[in-house]
């Protein structure tokens, strides 16, 4: 071996040797950096409590307003569903019909598509109920015959916005049956409720989009200020070989945490409002002999709201980072 080969071999042994990292080692390093970045982001946010609290409260209000309107809309739909399920079609039996015709009509009504149940009220039962509810019981004694016809109370199967058309088709089918004198049902309130609900859905969607854009702007402005405050640090990191993904990761965590904390506070605000207003609603419902209770977010609603808040914060941070970070380059 020549002297030159020995010298080159000695230099190679003294120098650093390159090693190819395994996938498991890369994954462990990746997770360790994410944990460290998450901790540092939380520490930086806690280091500026006033600014962080103000930003989180603004995000919470922006998330709570459309969520509260959506909760109100869901409760209105619940009331409508309860009333809709209790609506009945009144079928008046023709006066000349005998018991055999009445029994046949009952079978026909039960066989109709879209009928849940059929209840028969005889003319005598109808007269007794009228005496008890009208207060004219003494005057009705002077009548020669019972003026009230027998009726069938038909409970229809109504589903959502199509309930009105379903009821109209069912009424048309019932009106064609023999021994039926008249068919009545009040569906106007269902049409009004569906119209109000449709307007409410569009209004909630418009407000949600507007406030969602507001949250994006809030998070984006916060991240922009954070980038400007750490501009020199970013330049140093890029000079030593830090990638764009490495640089933007802390800001993405900050935006996600701001959205998540805002969603948590918004959830607490909504739960408190439901508890506060729910007591008055229970008192009002009891006056109408109703068991209605306000429906809150629930665990699934809180998780969905937190997910929306975190995702909105992440998107706002990503937009701000991609817009401002590329302008910071080492010279």
LINPE-V779019 format. One record per pair of residues at least 4 apart in sequence whose C-alpha atoms are under 8 Angstrom apart, sorted by sequence separation. I is the first residue (numbers start at 1). J is the second residue. D is the distance in whole Angstrom. If there is no record, write none. Layout:
[[I & J & D] [I & J & D]]
This chain:
[[1 & 5 & 6] [2 & 6 & 6] [3 & 7 & 6] [4 & 8 & 6] [5 & 9 & 6] [6 & 10 & 6] [7 & 11 & 6] [8 & 12 & 6] [9 & 13 & 6] [10 & 14 & 6] [11 & 15 & 6] [12 & 16 & 8] [21 & 25 & 6] [22 & 26 & 6] [23 & 27 & 6] [24 & 28 & 6] [25 & 29 & 6] [26 & 30 & 6] [27 & 31 & 6] [28 & 32 & 6] [29 & 33 & 6] [30 & 34 & 6] [31 & 35 & 6] [32 & 36 & 6] [33 & 37 & 6] [34 & 38 & 6] [35 & 39 & 6] [36 & 40 & 6] [37 & 41 & 6] [38 & 42 & 6] [39 & 43 & 6] [40 & 44 & 6] [41 & 45 & 6] [42 & 46 & 6] [43 & 47 & 6] [44 & 48 & 7] [45 & 49 & 7] [48 & 52 & 6] [49 & 53 & 6] [50 & 54 & 6] [51 & 55 & 6] [52 & 56 & 6] [53 & 57 & 6] [54 & 58 & 6] [55 & 59 & 6] [56 & 60 & 6] [57 & 61 & 6] [58 & 62 & 6] [59 & 63 & 6] [60 & 64 & 6] [61 & 65 & 6] [62 & 66 & 7] [63 & 67 & 6] [64 & 68 & 6] [65 & 69 & 6] [66 & 70 & 6] [67 & 71 & 6] [68 & 72 & 6] [69 & 73 & 6] [70 & 74 & 6] [71 & 75 & 6] [72 & 76 & 6] [73 & 77 & 6] [74 & 78 & 6] [75 & 79 & 6] [76 & 80 & 6] [77 & 81 & 6] [78 & 82 & 6] [79 & 83 & 6] [80 & 84 & 6] [81 & 85 & 6] [82 & 86 & 6] [83 & 87 & 6] [93 & 97 & 7] [97 & 101 & 6] [98 & 102 & 6] [99 & 103 & 6] [100 & 104 & 6] [101 & 105 & 6] [102 & 106 & 6] [103 & 107 & 6] [104 & 108 & 6] [105 & 109 & 6] [106 & 110 & 6] [107 & 111 & 6] [108 & 112 & 7] [111 & 115 & 8] [121 & 125 & 6] [122 & 126 & 6] [123 & 127 & 6] [124 & 128 & 6] [125 & 129 & 6] [126 & 130 & 6] [127 & 131 & 6] [128 & 132 & 6] [129 & 133 & 6] [130 & 134 & 6] [131 & 135 & 6] [136 & 140 & 6] [137 & 141 & 7] [138 & 142 & 8] [139 & 143 & 8] [158 & 162 & 7] [159 & 163 & 5] [162 & 166 & 6] [163 & 167 & 6] [164 & 168 & 6] [165 & 169 & 6] [166 & 170 & 6] [167 & 171 & 6] [168 & 172 & 6] [169 & 173 & 6] [170 & 174 & 6] [171 & 175 & 6] [172 & 176 & 7] [173 & 177 & 7] [176 & 180 & 8] [187 & 191 & 7] [188 & 192 & 6] [189 & 193 & 6] [190 & 194 & 6] [191 & 195 & 6] [192 & 196 & 6] [193 & 197 & 6] [194 & 198 & 6] [195 & 199 & 6] [196 & 200 & 6] [197 & 201 & 6] [198 & 202 & 6] [199 & 203 & 6] [200 & 204 & 6] [201 & 205 & 6] [202 & 206 & 6] [203 & 207 & 6] [204 & 208 & 6] [205 & 209 & 6] [206 & 210 & 6] [207 & 211 & 6] [208 & 212 & 6] [209 & 213 & 6] [210 & 214 & 6] [211 & 215 & 6] [212 & 216 & 6] [213 & 217 & 6] [214 & 218 & 6] [215 & 219 & 6] [216 & 220 & 6] [217 & 221 & 6] [218 & 222 & 6] [219 & 223 & 6] [220 & 224 & 6] [221 & 225 & 6] [222 & 226 & 6] [223 & 227 & 6] [224 & 228 & 6] [225 & 229 & 6] [226 & 230 & 6] [227 & 231 & 6] [230 & 234 & 6] [231 & 235 & 6] [232 & 236 & 6] [233 & 237 & 6] [234 & 238 & 6] [235 & 239 & 6] [236 & 240 & 6] [237 & 241 & 7] [238 & 242 & 5] [242 & 246 & 6] [243 & 247 & 6] [244 & 248 & 6] [245 & 249 & 6] [246 & 250 & 8] [248 & 252 & 6] [249 & 253 & 6] [250 & 254 & 6] [251 & 255 & 6] [252 & 256 & 6] [253 & 257 & 6] [254 & 258 & 6] [255 & 259 & 6] [256 & 260 & 6] [257 & 261 & 6] [258 & 262 & 6] [259 & 263 & 6] [260 & 264 & 6] [261 & 265 & 6] [262 & 266 & 6] [263 & 267 & 6] [264 & 268 & 6] [265 & 269 & 6] [266 & 270 & 6] [267 & 271 & 6] [268 & 272 & 6] [269 & 273 & 6] [270 & 274 & 6] [271 & 275 & 6] [272 & 276 & 6] [273 & 277 & 6] [274 & 278 & 5] [275 & 279 & 7] [276 & 280 & 8] [277 & 281 & 6] [278 & 282 & 6] [279 & 283 & 6] [280 & 284 & 6] [281 & 285 & 6] [282 & 286 & 6] [283 & 287 & 7] [284 & 288 & 7] [285 & 289 & 6] [286 & 290 & 5] [297 & 301 & 5] [298 & 302 & 6] [299 & 303 & 6] [300 & 304 & 6] [301 & 305 & 6] [302 & 306 & 6] [303 & 307 & 6] [304 & 308 & 6] [305 & 309 & 6] [306 & 310 & 6] [307 & 311 & 6] [308 & 312 & 6] [309 & 313 & 6] [310 & 314 & 6] [311 & 315 & 6] [312 & 316 & 6] [313 & 317 & 6] [314 & 318 & 6] [315 & 319 & 6] [316 & 320 & 6] [317 & 321 & 6] [318 & 322 & 6] [319 & 323 & 6] [320 & 324 & 6] [321 & 325 & 5] [322 & 326 & 7] [323 & 327 & 8] [324 & 328 & 7] [1 & 6 & 7] [21 & 26 & 7] [97 & 102 & 7] [110 & 115 & 7] [121 & 126 & 6] [130 & 135 & 8] [131 & 136 & 6] [132 & 137 & 7] [158 & 163 & 4] [175 & 180 & 6] [237 & 242 & 5] [238 & 243 & 7] [242 & 247 & 7] [273 & 278 & 8] [285 & 290 & 5] [286 & 291 & 7] [297 & 302 & 6] [320 & 325 & 8] [46 & 52 & 7] [109 & 115 & 8] [110 & 116 & 8] [131 & 137 & 4] [157 & 163 & 8] [158 & 164 & 8] [174 & 180 & 8] [175 & 181 & 8] [238 & 244 & 8] [285 & 291 & 6] [45 & 52 & 6] [110 & 117 & 7] [130 & 137 & 8] [175 & 182 & 7] [285 & 292 & 6] [110 & 118 & 6] [158 & 166 & 7] [175 & 183 & 6] [93 & 102 & 8] [109 & 118 & 7] [131 & 140 & 8] [158 & 167 & 7] [174 & 183 & 7] [238 & 247 & 8] [282 & 291 & 8] [237 & 247 & 7] [282 & 292 & 7] [156 & 167 & 7] [281 & 292 & 8] [282 & 293 & 6] [106 & 118 & 7] [171 & 183 & 7] [281 & 293 & 7] [171 & 184 & 8] [234 & 247 & 7] [281 & 294 & 7] [106 & 120 & 8] [156 & 170 & 8] [278 & 293 & 7] [278 & 294 & 6] [127 & 146 & 7] [274 & 294 & 7] [127 & 148 & 6] [274 & 295 & 8] [124 & 146 & 8] [126 & 148 & 7] [274 & 296 & 6] [123 & 146 & 7] [126 & 149 & 8] [164 & 187 & 6] [126 & 150 & 7] [227 & 251 & 8] [123 & 148 & 6] [226 & 251 & 8] [271 & 296 & 7] [123 & 149 & 5] [124 & 150 & 8] [164 & 190 & 7] [270 & 296 & 8] [271 & 297 & 7] [122 & 149 & 7] [123 & 150 & 4] [164 & 191 & 7] [270 & 297 & 8] [122 & 150 & 4] [123 & 151 & 7] [223 & 251 & 6] [121 & 150 & 6] [122 & 151 & 6] [120 & 150 & 8] [121 & 151 & 5] [267 & 297 & 8] [120 & 151 & 6] [121 & 152 & 6] [223 & 254 & 8] [120 & 152 & 5] [121 & 153 & 8] [223 & 255 & 7] [119 & 152 & 6] [120 & 153 & 6] [161 & 194 & 6] [118 & 152 & 7] [119 & 153 & 5] [118 & 153 & 6] [119 & 154 & 6] [220 & 255 & 8] [267 & 302 & 6] [118 & 154 & 5] [219 & 255 & 6] [117 & 154 & 6] [118 & 155 & 6] [116 & 154 & 8] [117 & 155 & 5] [264 & 302 & 8] [267 & 305 & 7] [115 & 154 & 7] [116 & 155 & 5] [117 & 156 & 7] [219 & 258 & 8] [115 & 155 & 6] [116 & 156 & 6] [219 & 259 & 8] [115 & 156 & 5] [116 & 157 & 6] [264 & 305 & 8] [114 & 156 & 6] [115 & 157 & 6] [263 & 305 & 6] [264 & 306 & 6] [114 & 157 & 5] [263 & 306 & 5] [114 & 158 & 8] [109 & 154 & 8] [263 & 308 & 8] [106 & 152 & 8] [260 & 306 & 6] [263 & 309 & 5] [259 & 306 & 8] [260 & 307 & 7] [262 & 309 & 7] [263 & 310 & 8] [260 & 309 & 5] [259 & 309 & 4] [260 & 310 & 4] [259 & 310 & 5] [114 & 166 & 8] [258 & 310 & 7] [259 & 311 & 7] [256 & 309 & 8] [257 & 310 & 7] [259 & 312 & 6] [260 & 313 & 8] [95 & 149 & 6] [256 & 310 & 5] [259 & 313 & 4] [94 & 149 & 7] [95 & 150 & 8] [255 & 310 & 8] [256 & 311 & 7] [258 & 313 & 6] [259 & 314 & 8] [93 & 149 & 6] [94 & 150 & 8] [114 & 170 & 7] [256 & 312 & 8] [257 & 313 & 7] [92 & 149 & 6] [93 & 150 & 5] [113 & 170 & 8] [256 & 313 & 5] [92 & 150 & 6] [93 & 151 & 6] [112 & 170 & 8] [255 & 313 & 5] [256 & 314 & 5] [92 & 151 & 5] [93 & 152 & 8] [255 & 314 & 5] [91 & 151 & 5] [92 & 152 & 7] [90 & 151 & 7] [91 & 152 & 5] [253 & 314 & 7] [255 & 316 & 7] [256 & 317 & 8] [90 & 152 & 6] [91 & 153 & 6] [252 & 314 & 6] [255 & 317 & 5] [90 & 153 & 5] [91 & 154 & 7] [254 & 317 & 8] [89 & 153 & 6] [90 & 154 & 6] [88 & 153 & 6] [89 & 154 & 5] [109 & 174 & 7] [252 & 317 & 5] [88 & 154 & 6] [89 & 155 & 6] [251 & 317 & 7] [252 & 318 & 6] [88 & 155 & 5] [89 & 156 & 7] [87 & 155 & 7] [88 & 156 & 7] [86 & 155 & 8] [87 & 156 & 8] [108 & 177 & 8] [252 & 321 & 8] [85 & 155 & 8] [251 & 321 & 7] [85 & 156 & 8] [85 & 157 & 8] [105 & 177 & 8] [85 & 158 & 7] [105 & 178 & 7] [248 & 321 & 6] [84 & 158 & 7] [105 & 179 & 7] [102 & 179 & 8] [248 & 325 & 8] [101 & 179 & 7] [81 & 160 & 8] [89 & 171 & 8] [97 & 179 & 6] [91 & 174 & 8] [94 & 179 & 5] [93 & 179 & 6] [94 & 180 & 5] [93 & 180 & 5] [94 & 181 & 5] [92 & 180 & 6] [93 & 181 & 5] [91 & 180 & 7] [92 & 181 & 6] [93 & 182 & 7] [91 & 181 & 8] [92 & 182 & 5] [91 & 182 & 6] [92 & 183 & 6] [238 & 329 & 8] [239 & 330 & 7] [91 & 183 & 5] [238 & 330 & 7] [90 & 183 & 6] [91 & 184 & 7] [235 & 328 & 7] [89 & 183 & 7] [90 & 184 & 5] [219 & 313 & 6] [223 & 317 & 6] [227 & 321 & 8] [234 & 328 & 8] [235 & 329 & 6] [236 & 330 & 8] [89 & 184 & 6] [90 & 185 & 6] [235 & 330 & 5] [89 & 185 & 5] [216 & 312 & 6] [220 & 316 & 5] [224 & 320 & 6] [88 & 185 & 7] [215 & 312 & 7] [216 & 313 & 7] [219 & 316 & 5] [220 & 317 & 5] [223 & 320 & 6] [224 & 321 & 7] [227 & 324 & 8] [231 & 328 & 7] [87 & 185 & 8] [215 & 313 & 7] [218 & 316 & 8] [219 & 317 & 6] [223 & 321 & 7] [227 & 325 & 7] [216 & 315 & 7] [217 & 316 & 7] [220 & 319 & 7] [221 & 320 & 7] [212 & 312 & 7] [216 & 316 & 4] [220 & 320 & 5] [224 & 324 & 7] [215 & 316 & 8] [216 & 317 & 8] [84 & 190 & 7] [80 & 190 & 8] [80 & 193 & 7] [77 & 197 & 7] [76 & 197 & 8] [73 & 197 & 7] [73 & 200 & 7] [73 & 201 & 7] [70 & 201 & 8] [70 & 204 & 7] [69 & 204 & 6] [66 & 204 & 6] [66 & 207 & 6] [66 & 208 & 5] [63 & 208 & 8] [66 & 211 & 8] [63 & 211 & 7] [62 & 211 & 6] [63 & 212 & 8] [62 & 212 & 7] [62 & 214 & 7] [62 & 215 & 7] [59 & 215 & 6] [59 & 218 & 8] [55 & 218 & 7] [55 & 219 & 8] [55 & 222 & 8] [59 & 258 & 8] [63 & 262 & 8] [64 & 263 & 8] [59 & 259 & 7] [63 & 263 & 7] [60 & 261 & 8] [61 & 262 & 8] [56 & 258 & 6] [60 & 262 & 4] [64 & 266 & 5] [68 & 270 & 7] [55 & 258 & 8] [56 & 259 & 7] [59 & 262 & 5] [60 & 263 & 6] [63 & 266 & 6] [64 & 267 & 7] [67 & 270 & 8] [58 & 262 & 8] [59 & 263 & 7] [60 & 264 & 8] [56 & 261 & 6] [57 & 262 & 6] [60 & 265 & 6] [61 & 266 & 6] [64 & 269 & 7] [52 & 258 & 8] [56 & 262 & 5] [60 & 266 & 5] [64 & 270 & 7] [57 & 265 & 7] [41 & 250 & 6] [45 & 254 & 8] [40 & 250 & 8] [41 & 251 & 8] [37 & 249 & 7] [38 & 250 & 7] [41 & 253 & 7] [42 & 254 & 8] [37 & 250 & 6] [41 & 254 & 6] [79 & 292 & 8] [38 & 253 & 6] [37 & 253 & 8] [75 & 294 & 6] [75 & 295 & 6] [74 & 295 & 8] [71 & 295 & 7] [71 & 296 & 7] [71 & 297 & 7] [63 & 309 & 7]]
